[in-house]
Amino acid sequence: MDSDGIECVSSIDGMMDVETSLPHHTSSKSHGGGGGGGGPHPGVAPATSVHELLECPVCTNSMYPPIHQCQNGHTLCSTCKTRVHNRCPTCRQELGDIRCLALEKVAESLELPCKYGSLGCPEIFPYYSKLKHESQCSYRPYSCPYAGSECLVVGDIPFLVTHLRDDHKVDMHTGCTFNHRYVKSNPREVENATWMLTVFNCFGHYFCLHFEAFQLGMAPVYMAFLRFMGDENEARSFSYSLEVGANGRKLTWEGTPRSIRDGHRKVRDSHDGLIIQRNMALFFSGGDRKELKLRVTGRIWKEQQGNETGVCMPNLCS
């Protein structure tokens, strides 16, 4: 994506206007152990040797039914069976369709800790339930929410906040209200999405404000939306509003921030945010309509039980 030709001028909670520049950055670093074994777990009997038997010799992943074997007893997973062209990778014998029912039965008796045990997950699961849990485990690391470079970095929230600040040079603010002015010199060029990302520390949590331009069908549009740096169940505790307008007219959006578990493109393509058609955006910009000058304001608040709403006022939240 191309962010050339756009600047973001921000005024947050009474702060001075600042200009931010967000260069693209791609990284393949990782943090937080997306694939670790979780280490020893209290109360779990050692099953290292059995667990090694259940490791596919080709991909080294744990094997699940159907587990295949050759005539000499060498095993491998069903995915790798097609990859090795039906030849045993150990002895080169033809595999055929022999299943290792004994090993599948042994696996049923195993109970193993979640592989994210080192990140805090205390759960123990039967072998065949472990994989499903790990795909949804709340302790699994998060992917970097930076949208412009398909960044491969993963980690916990404190690590990702530092990563966004230091590696992506993302603008960081403390406060639950915001006032951004987006400026683009040639608003008619939207073939490549133009985007900005700002991170807010509010109510002790972090939120990502996205702003970008893209083609919605044949129509060029601008879109702003908020994502929560945490799980979906926590995100539901908050609400936010966005507003854009000028010349006595305004558009308003109110919703719940999406978790960064949902990828940036998934949120954008679901249209879950404030969408402004280009002609309307230029109308709000005023002047000769040759330059985009769009001011987006908003706030974040916390929903509380009993239909009471906790609103975070400027300079009062941390």
Stockholm file with secondary structure:
# STOCKHOLM 1.0

chainA/1-318         MDSDGIECVSSIDGMMDVETSLPHHTSSKSHGGGGGGGGPHPGVAPATSVHELLECPVCTNSMYPPIHQCQNGHTLCSTCKTRVHNRCPTCRQELGDIRCLALEKVAESLELPCKYGSLGCPEIFPYYSKLKHESQCSYRPYSCPYAGSECLVVGDIPFLVTHLRDDHKVDMHTGCTFNHRYVKSNPREVENATWMLTVFNCFGHYFCLHFEAFQLGMAPVYMAFLRFMGDENEARSFSYSLEVGANGRKLTWEGTPRSIRDGHRKVRDSHDGLIIQRNMALFFSGGDRKELKLRVTGRIWKEQQGNETGVCMPNLCS
#=GR chainA/1-318 SS CCCTTEEEEEECTTCCCEEECCCCCCCCCCCSCTTCCCCCCTTCCCCHHHHHHTBCTTTCSBCCSSCEECTTCCEECHHHHHHTTTBCTTTCCBCTTCBCHHHHHHHHTCEEECTTGGGTCCCEEEHHHHHHHHHHCTTSCEECCCTTTTCCCEECHHHHHHHHHHTSCCEEEESSEEEEEEEESCTTCCSSCEEEEEEEEETTEEEEEEEEEEEETTEEEEEEEEEESSCHHHHTTEEEEEEEEETTEEEEEEECCEETTSCHHHHHHTTCSEEEEHHHHHHHHCTTSSSEEEEEEEEEEEECGGGCEEECCTTSCC
#=GC SS_cons         CCCTTEEEEEECTTCCCEEECCCCCCCCCCCSCTTCCCCCCTTCCCCHHHHHHTBCTTTCSBCCSSCEECTTCCEECHHHHHHTTTBCTTTCCBCTTCBCHHHHHHHHTCEEECTTGGGTCCCEEEHHHHHHHHHHCTTSCEECCCTTTTCCCEECHHHHHHHHHHTSCCEEEESSEEEEEEEESCTTCCSSCEEEEEEEEETTEEEEEEEEEEEETTEEEEEEEEEESSCHHHHTTEEEEEEEEETTEEEEEEECCEETTSCHHHHHHTTCSEEEEHHHHHHHHCTTSSSEEEEEEEEEEEECGGGCEEECCTTSCC
//
